[in-house]
Amino acid sequence: MAAPKNSVLFSLFSFLRPESGRVDGRQEQQLELIRSTMLSCLTPEASEPSYLERKIRNAKDVQVLWYLRADLMATLASQSGEIDARAKMEHVTRLFQGSLPRSLKARPSSLGT
């Protein structure tokens, strides 16, 4: 059975990324803080972890968690409404300060205000 196209591309990009696999102590602490905060935002499921929970738990670096914010926002909005979801996401997004390359930082937008 062939692997889905997205997972093959994701694996290729993570392999080619030069900083992949090199994480210092501060980065590891930041990664775990962001991961635990993202997981605490989710409403616990009755039986087993959701797909998003598994992706957050298995994220190998802060950049992967950065890209999971959209999925987290969508899940939170469906669980508790968009206003509450936005408030939680503002807190989560602040945790990324100083942990991302400049190219991944959020840009100011007239839509959010």
Order of alpha helices (4+ residues) and beta strands (2+ residues): alpha-alpha-alpha-alpha-alpha-alpha
